[in-house]
Each structure stands twice: as structure tokens, then as C-alpha cells.
Amino acid sequence: MEFEVRITTKYKDKVYVYVVKNKQKFCSEYCYHLYNKEKSLTGNRLIKQRQNVLIAIDSRKNNPEIRKKWIERMKEVTLGSKNHKWIEDRSKLTNQDGRNSYQYLAWSKSVLARDGYRCKINDGNCDGRLEVHHILSWKDYTELHYKINNGITLCHAHHPRKRAEEKRLIPVFQGLMSVSN
């Protein structure tokens, strides 16, 4: 003999009606989850749960509508003044010395081309990538930042590593540049 029981519950100003038949073990999904909450996941239940989670993640990740909404939300939260690293006073930004500019890139390429993409010292000790070096320092001679004659191509092995070494080598580098001009 089958019978039905209607369970009516009120939650947050909404009325929920559950129909429970005598063959069902639980009156609602909520009761089912409460029952399973205390049980540990092992064996087939664990495998099935992992598969369900992977399917849910994959379906969310590959759903273009959800992805589009997520990208829009991230733009709202992270662009401009809403970013957590935003600095109101733009003059305090680091790395604003001009070395990331198109002018610097063009200067670097023109110095490399002028020197034939070779280290100007060019002895048996040459090793590593090529680097474009300012003969007179970037910091002290701002008017010479993008002057091609103030640049020299050096390999990593010959590039000065310390300020004192840079200052000591200024006449040597200027002599190499005057010989090539």
C-alpha cells in the first residue's frame, strides 16, 4: 500500500511543499545531505563525488557564458583605481625611468645594428647575451638617454657589473666608439 505525505515548511518567507512516498527514505534533499554529512566519503561514494566535482568544474570552465561573465567581473574588480595595488599619486610609480618605453627600445635596436650585433670588445672571453650599455650613465646624463653615440654593445661577460667598474671603463668605451666612428 502506497501513501503520500505532504510536508510543508516555511523558510525565509517562502513555502516549500515536499511530497514523501513511503518508498523514499528522505523527505527532501536537505535531509539527505544532513544524513550524508556525517558519513565519510570512501570507496565508490568518494569516486563518484570526485567525478561529479570534475564534471561541474569542467562544465563551468568551458561554458562561454560563465567565462564571459567571470571576465567582466574581474575587469570590474581589478582595473584602474579598483585594483588592490592602485597608487593614487602616479608620480610614486616604480620603474618610470623610461627604460620600458618605445624610445628606449628603438635606441637599443639602433645601437645593436650600428655595432653589427657583436660585442665591441670582441676577444676570446665573449660569452652570453648581448646587452646595450650607456657609456655615460643613465642617471647622471639625462640629456644623453637616447643618443646613439652614448651606447655600446657588449656581451654579458664584458658588461660592467658595478658602478665603480662602469666609471673606470668610460674612457675605454669612448675610445672604442671613436675608433669605430
C-alpha positions in Angstrom: 0.0 0.0 0.0 1.5 3.3 -1.1 0.7 6.6 0.6 1.8 10.2 0.3 2.7 12.6 3.0 2.9 16.3 2.2 5.4 18.2 4.3 5.1 22.0 4.3 8.0 24.1 5.6 8.5 27.8 5.6 11.9 29.3 5.1 12.7 33.0 4.5 9.2 33.9 3.6 8.9 31.0 1.1 6.7 28.0 1.5 8.1 24.6 0.4 6.0 21.5 -0.1 7.6 18.1 -0.1 5.7 15.0 -1.2 7.1 11.9 0.5 6.1 8.5 -0.6 6.6 5.5 1.6 9.3 4.2 -0.8 11.5 7.2 -0.2 14.0 7.2 2.6 14.3 11.0 2.9 11.7 13.8 2.8 14.0 16.2 1.0 17.4 16.8 -0.5 18.2 18.8 2.6 17.5 15.8 4.9 19.5 13.6 2.5 22.5 15.9 2.8 22.2 16.1 6.5 22.2 12.3 6.7 25.3 12.0 4.4 27.1 14.9 6.1 28.2 12.8 9.0 29.4 9.9 6.8 32.9 9.9 5.5 33.4 9.5 1.8 35.1 6.2 0.9 35.2 3.8 -1.9 32.6 4.2 -4.6 31.0 7.2 -2.9 34.4 9.0 -3.0 35.0 8.2 -6.6 31.5 9.3 -7.7 31.8 12.5 -5.7 35.2 13.3 -7.3 33.7 12.6 -10.8 30.8 14.9 -10.1 33.1 17.7 -8.9 35.3 17.4 -12.0 32.3 17.4 -14.3 30.9 20.5 -12.6 34.3 22.3 -12.8 34.8 21.4 -16.4 31.3 22.5 -17.4 31.8 25.9 -15.6 35.3 26.4 -17.1 34.3 25.6 -20.6 30.9 27.4 -20.6 31.5 30.6 -22.7 28.6 32.5 -21.0 30.0 31.8 -17.5 33.5 32.6 -18.7 32.4 35.9 -20.2 30.6 36.9 -17.0 33.7 36.0 -15.0 36.0 38.1 -17.2 33.6 41.0 -17.0 33.5 40.7 -13.2 37.3 40.5 -13.0 37.6 43.7 -15.1 35.2 45.5 -12.8 37.1 44.5 -9.7 40.7 44.8 -10.9 41.0 47.6 -13.5 42.1 51.1 -12.6 41.5 52.5 -9.2 39.7 49.4 -8.0 42.9 47.3 -8.2 44.3 46.5 -4.8 47.8 47.8 -5.9 46.5 51.1 -7.2 48.6 54.1 -6.3 46.7 57.4 -6.3 49.8 59.6 -6.7 51.0 58.4 -10.1 54.4 60.0 -9.6 55.3 57.4 -7.0 55.1 54.6 -9.5 58.3 52.5 -9.7 60.1 51.7 -13.0 59.1 55.1 -14.5 62.7 55.8 -15.7 61.9 55.4 -19.4 63.6 52.1 -19.9 60.3 50.5 -20.8 59.4 53.0 -23.5 59.4 52.6 -27.2 62.2 55.3 -27.4 64.5 53.1 -25.3 63.7 50.0 -27.4 64.4 51.9 -30.7 67.7 53.3 -29.2 68.7 49.8 -28.1 68.0 48.3 -31.6 69.8 51.1 -33.4 72.9 50.7 -31.2 72.9 46.9 -31.8 72.5 47.5 -35.6 75.3 50.1 -35.6 77.7 47.6 -33.8 76.7 44.8 -36.1 75.1 42.7 -33.3 78.6 41.9 -31.9 80.4 42.8 -28.7 82.6 45.8 -29.3 85.4 44.3 -27.1 85.2 41.0 -29.1 88.0 39.0 -27.6 88.1 35.3 -26.7 86.3 35.9 -23.4 83.0 36.9 -25.1 80.1 35.0 -23.6 76.4 35.3 -23.0 73.7 37.5 -24.5 74.3 40.9 -26.0 73.5 44.0 -23.9 73.3 47.6 -24.8 75.2 49.8 -22.3 75.1 53.5 -21.7 78.7 54.8 -21.8 77.9 57.8 -19.7 75.4 56.8 -17.0 71.7 56.9 -17.5 71.2 58.5 -14.1 73.8 61.3 -14.4 73.4 62.3 -18.1 69.7 62.6 -18.7 70.2 64.5 -21.9 72.1 61.5 -23.4 69.5 58.9 -22.7 68.6 58.2 -26.3 71.8 59.4 -28.1 73.2 56.6 -30.2 76.8 57.7 -29.6 76.3 57.2 -25.9 75.6 53.5 -26.4 77.8 50.5 -26.9 77.0 46.8 -27.5 78.7 44.4 -25.0 78.3 40.7 -24.3 77.2 39.7 -20.8 80.8 38.8 -19.8 82.1 42.3 -20.7 79.2 44.3 -19.3 80.3 46.1 -16.1 78.6 44.8 -13.0 79.4 47.7 -10.6 79.2 51.5 -10.7 82.9 51.8 -9.9 83.8 49.5 -12.8 81.4 51.4 -15.1 83.2 54.7 -14.2 86.6 53.2 -14.7 85.7 51.8 -18.1 84.2 55.1 -19.5 87.4 56.2 -21.3 87.9 52.6 -22.7 84.4 52.6 -24.1 84.7 56.1 -25.5 88.0 55.1 -27.2 86.3 52.1 -28.8 83.5 54.3 -30.1 85.8 56.9 -31.5 87.8 54.1 -33.3 84.6 52.7 -34.9 83.3 56.2 -35.9 
